[in-house]
Amino acid sequence: MKLRILDVPDDATQLAAWLDEQLAGYRLLETVSELRALRDLPAADPSPVEIEEWLGQRRDAVLAKGTAALEEGQQRELLRRPWLLLDLQEAIDQAGGDYWNQLARRSADTSAALERGRERLLQAMSADARAQAPHEAPNETPNAAARGVEPKRRGSWRAAAVGLAATAAAVTLGFFVFRSLPEPTALLPTPLEPTEVAWGWNAPDLFAGSPTPLEYLRRLADAGNEWSDERPETKPAVAQRIREMRMGCQRLIDHQHAPLAPNQDAALKQLCRKWLGQFNDLQVELEQDERTPREAREAMDQIVAKLTQRLRSGKIES
């Protein structure tokens, strides 16, 4: 797997563009983790500072035009103190201007294209496995319609992997690097399977009643914070906990949130897709032993802390 920080440019102008790309993307946590590992930094900033105070008089310019508005020394400080990147992303999410919205949309389009490719690969692999199963008729596969697989279109999953590679290369202009080409499943977290989960965003009564928009978002924040109710230690247990969080996130994406206005509903679902992408990446890294169970759990802690804070504030629109 290619480290993202290997592409950090030396030129100040190019560095600003690189920082903006990270801040607008959905894999900033991965970049922060790499920067921390490079310098052997702790999980939390030993000398925390409010991002508004750190930005100072340049705050409005950064929120409007990007990190090019910072002095080069401040840009370099973001690399030395990567925790600030997460706080800056939060500030951008809440008050960033059209410049950031355009960057985020490009990043979201890339993420969505890759996610569609992943889904096609999953479907093709599922169909290929059924085609090779003995004594099984194509139209007798249970739940085929529910899986979205058409029995008469059973191309090889290897061909689908090639298609996914082409999609990824096209949408990222050749920059996307596969985790493991000989084993396409390495690109994917373990698929979600129906299971009885009743905590967090999977709670049966999560959408009950007629709360105000702010009450509703704070209810979702409280539910998301239930992630911390259990502290699993083993790889299977942490993976299962992340998987259940992914299920809840997908439930929020699929639900029509009646207490919210249409623009709030759309903003919430956009945030959920971003969080789901982060959860997926962490589960892949855990399953491939790129992170220890503790590292994966602590990375989830950071994501959940940020998302619950965002929900609780009620400021979910960019």
KOLLUM-817747 format. One record per residue: residue in three letters; y negated, x negated, z negated of N, C-alpha, C in turn. Coordinates in steps of 0.2 Angstrom, whole numbers, plus 5000, padded with zeros to 4 digits. Each point is the difference from the previous one (the first is absolute). Example, Ala and Ser with C-alpha at 12.3 -4.5 7.8 and 13.67 -1.06 7.14 Angstrom:
<recs>
ALA502849344961499450045000499449965000;SER499550025004499449964999499550044997;
</recs>
This chain:
<recs>
MET500649965000499450045000499449965000;LYS499550015004499449965001499550024994;LEU499849954997499550014995499350025003;ARG499750054997499350025003499549954999;ILE500049964994499549964999500049935004;LEU500550005004500049945005499550015005;ASP499850065001499550015005499350004998;VAL499849984993499450004998499649955004;PRO499450025003499649955004499549964996;ASP499849945003499649964996499250025001;ASP499950025006499350025002499850064996;ALA499450004998499750064996500050065003;THR499850005006500050075004500750035001;GLN500449955002500750035001500350024993;LEU499849964995500350024993499850074998;ALA499450025002499750074998500450055004;ALA500249995006500450045004500750014997;TRP500349944998500650004997500150044994;LEU499549994996499950044993500050075001;ASP499550025005499950075002500750035002;GLU500449975004500650025003500550024994;GLN500049954995500450014994499850064996;LEU499450004999499750064996500150075003;ALA500050005006500050075004500850015001;GLY500449954999500750025001500450034995;TYR500650015001500550034995500449954996;ARG499949945001500549954997499649944996;LEU499450034998499649954996500349974994;LEU500550044997500349984994500549945001;GLU500250005006500549945003499549945000;THR499450015003499649945001499849974993;VAL499850054995499849984994500649964996;SER500650035001500649964997500149935003;GLU499949995006500049945003499549954998;LEU499450024999499449964998500249984992;ARG500250054997500249984993500549954999;ALA500550015004500649955000499849935002;LEU499550005005499849945003499749954994;ARG499650044996499649964995500350014993;ASP500650035000500450014993499550044995;LEU499750065003499650044996500350054996;PRO499850024994500350064996499950065004;ALA500450054997499950075004499450034999;ALA499649994994499450034999499449945000;ASP499450025002499549965000499849984992;PRO500049934999499949984993499350014998;SER499550015005499350014999499850055004;PRO500250064998499850065005499350015000;VAL499850035006499350025001499950065004;GLU499650044998499950065004499849995007;ILE500350035005499949985007499250025002;GLU499750054997499350015002499649944997;GLU500149984995499749944997500149945004;TRP500649995002500149945004499750005007;LEU500050065003499650015007499349994999;GLY499750034995499349994998499650045006;GLN499449965002499650035005500350015007;ARG500649975001500350005006500550065001;ARG500050044995500550064999499950045007;ASP499450035001499950055005500249975007;ALA499849935001500149975006500849995001;VAL500349984995500850005001500350065002;LEU499850064996500350065001499850035007;ALA499549985003499850025006500249965006;LYS500049934999500149955006500649964999;GLY500349994994500649964999499849944996;THR500549964999499949944996499649945003;ALA499850015006499649955003499350004997;ALA499850064996499450004996500049964994;LEU500649974998500149964994499849935002;GLU499849964995499949935001500749975001;GLU500049945004500749975001500349984993;GLY499649984995500349994994500450064997;GLN499750065001500350064997500650015004;GLN500049995007500650025004500649954997;ARG499849944999500649954998500250024993;GLU499550034996500250024993500550065000;LEU500050045005500550055001500749975001;LEU500049955003500749965001500249974993;ARG499549974996500249974994500250054995;ARG499750065000500150054995500250075004;PRO500650005002500250055004500050074997;TRP500050004993499950074997499450045002;LEU499549965002499450035002500150045007;LEU500449985004500250045006500250074999;LEU500450014995500250064998499550054998;ASP499549974996499550044997499550015006;LEU499949955004499550025006500350055005;GLN500750005001500350055004499950074997;GLU500050004993499950074997499350025001;ALA499549954999499350025001499950025008;ILE500349975004499950025007500350075002;ASP500650014997500350075000499650054998;GLN499649994995499550054997499450015004;ALA499749945002499350005003499949965006;GLY500549985003500049965006499750045006;GLY499649975005499750045005500550005006;ASP499650025006500450015006500449945002;TYR499749944999500349935002500750004997;TRP500150024993500649994997500550065002;ASN499750065002500450065002500349985007;GLN499749975004500249985007500649954999;LEU499949954995500549954999500650034997;ALA499950054995500650034997500450045005;ARG499650045005500450045005500449965004;ARG499749945002500549955004500649984997;SER499949984993500649984996500450064999;ALA499850064999500450064999500450025007;ASP499749995005500350015007500649955001;THR499949944998500549955000500650024995;SER499850024994500550014995500450065003;ALA499650055002500450065003500549995005;ALA499749965005500549985006500649964997;LEU499949964996500649964997500550054996;GLU499750054997500450054996500450045005;ARG499750025005500350045005500649965003;GLY499949935001500549965003500650004995;ARG499849994993500550004995500450065000;GLU499750065001500450065000500450015006;ARG499849975006500450015006500649954999;LEU499949944997500649964998500550034996;LEU499750034994500550034996500450055003;GLN499750045004500450065004500549975004;ALA499849955004500449975005500649974996;MET499949964995500649974996500450054997;SER499750064998500450054997500550035006;ALA499750015006500450035005500549955002;ASP499949945001500549955002500550004995;ALA499950004993500550004995500550065001;ARG499750065002500450065000500449995007;ALA499749975005500450005006500649955000;GLN500049964995500649954999500450034995;ALA499950054996500450034995500650035003;PRO500649994998500650035003500150074999;HIS500250045005500250075000499450044998;GLU499449985002499450044999499750025006;ALA500050075001499650035006499349994999;PRO499649995006499349994999499650064997;ASN500250065002499750064998500350024993;GLU500449974997500250024993499749954995;THR499649965001499749964995499550044995;PRO500250004994499650044995499349985000;ASN499550054999499349994999499749965006;ALA500350005006499749965006499350035001;ALA499950065000499450035002499549984995;ALA500250004993499549994995499849925000;ARG500449965003499949935001499549995006;GLY500050055004499649995006500349965006;VAL500749994999500449965005500350055005;GLU499949995006500350045006500749965002;PRO500650044999500649965001500149985007;LYS499750035005500149985007499649945002;ARG499549974995499649955002500249944995;ARG500549975001500349954995499949935003;GLY499449975001500049935002500149964995;SER500249945002500249944995499449994995;TRP500149994994499549984995499749935002;ARG500449965003499749945002499550015006;ALA500150055004499550015005499450034997;ALA500150044994499450034997499649944996;ALA500449954998499749954996499549965005;VAL500249995006499649975006499450045001;GLY500150075000499450045001499550004994;LEU500349994994499650004995499649935000;ALA500349955002499749935001499450015005;ALA500150035005499550015005499450044998;THR500250054996499450044997499649964995;ALA500449964996499649964995499649955003;ALA500349975005499649955004499450025003;ALA500050065003499550035004499450024995;VAL500250044994499450024996499749954996;THR500349944999499749954996499949945004;LEU500050005007499849955004500449944999;GLY500650014999500449944999500049974993;PHE499650034995500049964994500550024995;PHE500350065001500550034995500749955001;VAL500249984994500649965000500650044997;PHE500650015003500550034997500349964994;ARG500250044995500349964994500749975002;SER500450035005500649975001500350045007;LEU499949975005500250035007500850015000;PRO500449954998500750015000500250074997;GLU499750024995500250054996499450054999;PRO499950055005499450045000499950044994;THR500650024996499950044994499549964995;ALA499949945001499649964995499350025000;LEU499850045006499350025000499950074996;LEU500550034998500050064997500250004993;PRO499750044995500250014994500650055000;THR500450004995500650055000499750075001;PRO500350035005499850075002500050054994;LEU499650044999499950054995500650055001;GLU500450024995500550055000499850054995;PRO500250065002499950064995500349984993;THR499650014995500349994993499650044995;GLU500350014994499650044995499549954996;VAL499450015002499549964996499550054998;ALA499850004993499650054997499449974997;TRP499849935001499449974997499549995005;GLY499449984998499449985004499950065005;TRP499949975006499850055006500650045002;ASN500649994997500550045002500150064995;ALA499650004995500150064995500050065004;PRO500450054998500050075003499450044999;ASP499649994994499450044999499449965002;LEU500049955004499449955001499550055003;PHE500250045005499550045004499850074997;ALA500250014994500050074997499250014998;GLY499950074999499350024998499549995005;SER499350014998499550005004499449964997;PRO500149934999499649964997499449995005;THR499449974997499549985004500249945004;PRO499649985005500249935004500049944995;LEU499649994996500049954995500650004995;GLU500150064998500650014995500649985004;TYR500050025006500749995004500149935001;LEU499449965002500149935002500249974993;ARG499750024995500249964993500750024998;ARG500250065002500850014999500449965004;LEU499849995006500449955005500049934997;ALA499449984997499949934997500550004994;ASP500050054996500550004994500749995002;ALA500150045005500750005003500249935003;GLY499649975003500149935003500149954995;ASN499650014994500049954995500750004996;GLU500450065001500750004997500449945003;TRP499849975005500449945002500149954995;SER499550004995500149954994500450024995;ASP500350065000500450034994500649965000;GLU500349985005500649965000499849935002;ARG500449954997499849935002500749965002;PRO500350025006500649975002500049935000;GLU500649964999500049935001500449985006;THR500550035001500549985006499750025007;LYS500349965004499850025007500250075003;PRO500650024998500150075003499650054996;ALA499849994994499650054996499350005002;VAL499749945001499350005003500050035007;ALA500549985004500050035007500050085000;GLN500450024995500150085000499350034997;ARG499749964996499450034997499550005006;ILE499949955004499650005005500250055005;ARG500650015002500250055004499850074998;GLU500050014994499850074997499350015001;MET499649944999499350005001499850025007;ARG500449975005499950015007500150075002;MET500650034996500150075002499450054998;GLY499749984994499550044997499449995005;CYS499949945002499449995005500150045007;GLN500650005002500150045006499950074999;ARG500250034994499950074998499350015000;LEU499549964998499350015000499850015007;ILE500249955005499850005007500250075003;ASP500650024998500350065004499750074997;HIS499750004994499750064997499350025002;GLN499950065000499350035002499750014993;HIS499549964998499750004994499450054999;ALA500350064998499550065000499449994996;PRO500049974994499449994996499449965004;LEU500249965005499649955003499750035006;ALA499449985002499750025007500449965005;PRO499950035006500449975006499949925000;ASN499349985000499949935000500349964994;GLN500050034994500349974995500749995001;ASP500350065002500849995002500149955004;ALA499649995006500249955005499949934997;ALA499449994995499949944997500649984996;LEU500250054996500649984995500649985004;LYS500150035005500649995004500049935003;GLN499449985002499849935003500249954995;LEU499750014994500149964994500849994999;CYS500350065000500850004999500349965005;ARG499850005006500449965005499949934999;LYS499449984998499849934998500549984994;TRP500050044995500449984994500850005002;LEU500250045004500750015002500249935004;GLY499549985004500149945004500149944995;GLN499650004995500049944995500750014996;PHE500250064998500650014997500649985004;ASN500050015006500549985005500149935000;ASP499449965001500049935001500349974993;LEU499850024995500349984993500750015000;GLN500350055002500750014999500449965005;VAL499749995006500349955005500049934997;GLU499549984997500049934997500450004994;LEU500150054996500550004995500749995003;GLU500250045005500650015002500249935004;GLN499549975002500249935004499949944995;ASP499950024994499949944995499449965001;GLU499550035003499449965001499550014993;ARG500250054996499750014994500650014995;THR499949984994500450024994499950074998;PRO500550034997499850074997499450004996;ARG499949954996499450004996499350005004;GLU500149955005499450005004499850065004;ALA500650035003499950075003499750054996;ARG500350004994499750054995499349994998;GLU499849944999499349994998499550015006;ALA500349995006499650015006499950085001;MET500550034998499950085000499650024995;ASP500049974994499550014994499350005003;GLN499849955004499449995002499850055005;ILE500450025005499950055005499950074996;VAL500450014995500050074997499350004996;ALA499849954996499450004997499450015004;LYS500049975006499450015004500050085003;LEU500650025002500050075003499950054995;THR500249994994499950054994499250004999;GLN499749945000499350004998499650035006;ARG500349995006499650045006500150074999;LEU500650034999500150074999499650034994;ARG500049964995499650034994499350005001;SER499749965004499350005001499850065004;GLY500550035004499850055005499749985006;LYS499949935001499749985006500549975005;ILE500350055004500649985004499849995007;GLU499350025002499850005007499749935001;SER500149975006499749945001499250005001;
</recs>
